[in-house]
Amino acid sequence: MKPLLKVIQLYKNETVLIKKAIKNNREAQHVLFTMHAPKMLSVCRYYIKDVHHAEEVMLNGFFKVFSSLKTFKNQGSFEGWIRRIMVRESISYLRQKKSIEFSSDSIEDYNEYDNNIKTNIEVADIQQLIDMLPEGYKMVFVMYAVEGYKHHEIAEMLQISEGTSKSQLFKARKLLQEQINKRNKTNNGTN
């Protein structure tokens, strides 16, 4: 007698899972959560230094994802849709904690500073350097450099001017460059 082969579905069709999750199918919701939670925790972690608070924000974000799943129109990626919810949740969390401050001075020429950061620093170290930025700088930097938002989108989401967004990005890059140069000198034994 031949042994029966059991086919295990390795990839779950996301569209089918979304349809089931809309109908409050807990298994489908769990699979979607499991598929996307690691990346979404990373998104929240970009904005929120404490991993426990970032986890809390991510869970609140997933609650909103499943509550508003009916509004997902299958235009663009589902992951991108979830990611936008996580970014907004992170911003909302930081606003509630009143930990966002934006400097109001302006910079006339944003292109005068060298944006080519040359380094051999590990990713974890870069995250640590980003965490050390003032919240306003950090938020704009992550939204622009990591998430790919344009300055007008950042300005709208954070309720600031486009010029303030550009200024925060410029200052964040400058601070990061200074910190990276400082670490490189220390690592190379020149400091």
N, C-alpha and C positions, 0 to 999 in steps of 0.2 A: 504494500500500500504506500502510495506517495504521500510525503508530508505536505500538509496544507500550508501554503505561503500566505502570510497575512501582509497586506499592503498597508503601510503606514503613510498617511498623508503628511509630508514634511512642511508643505506650504499651505497655509489656509488662505483661501481667497478673501482678501480684505473687503471687497464689495459685499460679499455674502455675509461676512461677519458684521459689517456695519448695519445691514438690513436686519439681521437678527438682534443686534444690540439695541436698535431703535425700538424693537418690540420687547425690550427689557429682558432679553435672554442673558442670564447671568454668566453662562459659560462663554458666550461670544464676547461679552464685556471683559471678562477675565483674560481671554486670549488677546484682545486688542490692548488691554492694559499691559500685559506681559510683553507684547511686541514693542510697545512704544515707551514704557516707563523708564528704561535706562537712559535713552537719549533725552527724554523730557526732564529727568532729574538733572542731567548735565546742563540743560538750558537754564533751569531755575538756579542751579549752582553758580552759573556765570554771574548772576545778579546778586545772589544772596550768599554771603560768606559762610554762615553756619549751615552745615549739611542737614541738621535736624529741621531747621526752619525751611530750608530748600525743599526737603521731603514733604513737609506740611503744605507748602505752596503747591507742589506738584500734585498732591492728593486732592487739594481743593480745585486745582485746574482740571483734573480728570473728572471730578464731580460735575464741573461745568461742561466738559466735553460730552459726558453721557446725558446731561440734562438738555443740551442743545444740539444733540446729534441729528435731529430732524432738519436742522438748518443747513447741514453740510450738503452742498449741491453737486458733489463729485466734479467740481471744476478746480483743477490743481490737485496737488497731492494731499492726502489725508494727513500725513505727517506734518506737512507745512501748516495745515489748518490747526492741528493740535499745538504746534510750536507757537503760533501767534497767540493762542489762548494762554499758554504758559508764560510768554513774555508779558502779556497784559496782567496776569495774576501776580507775577513777580514785581512789576511796577506798582500795582495796587498795594501789595504787601509793604513795600518800601515807603510808599506814601503814608500808609496807616502808621508806620513806625516813625514817620517824620524824619527819616534819615537821608533824604535827598536834598542836597543843596547845590545850586548852580551859581557859579561866579558870574557876576553881571558885567565885568569889564569886557571890552571887545578887542579883537586882534584884527588889524587891517589886512595883513597878508598871511594867509594860512599856509602858503606853499614855501615859505622861507626856511622851514625846518626840514631836515633830512628825514624822510619817512622810511628809509631803507634800514631796517633794524637787522644788523648782522650779529648772529649769536649762535652758540651751540648749547644753549640752556634747554633743559628738559621741559616737557609740557607741564608737568606738575609745578615746576618753578615759575613758569610763565603765569599759570593760574594764581600762584601765590603773589606774584607781582601785580597782577590785575586786581586781586583782592585788597591790596594795599592802597589802591587809588581811592581818592575821595569818591563818595557814592555817585555824585553827578557825573564826574569824569568817567567812572567805571560804566555806568549805565549807557551813556552815549557811545563810548568806545565799543562795548559789546554789541549794542544794537547796530552800529555801523560796520565794524570790522568782522564780527562773527555772524550776526544775523543777516546782514546785507541790506538793512533799511537805508533809505535815502534821507538826507537831512530834513526835507519837508515832511516826511513820514514821522521821523523822530520828533520833530517839533510839534506835530499834531498830537502824537501819543503822549508826550510828556508835558504838553501845554506850555511850551517855551517858544522863543523865536527861532527861526532857522539860523540866524547869526549866533545865538547862544549855543545851539547844537554844534555848529562848526568850531566855535571857540572851545567848547568842552572837549571835542575830539582832538583838536590841536594840542591842548594842554595835557590830555591823557597820553598822547603819543610822546610828547616831550618828556613827561615824567617817566614813562616806561623806558624810553631810550636812555635816560640818565641812570635809571636803576640797572638796566642791562649792562651798560658800560661799566658801572661800578662793580657789578658781579664779575664781569669779564676780567677786569683789572685784578680783582681779588683772586679769582681762579687761576689767573696767569702768573700770580705772584708779584705783580708790579705795584701792588698797593699794600 
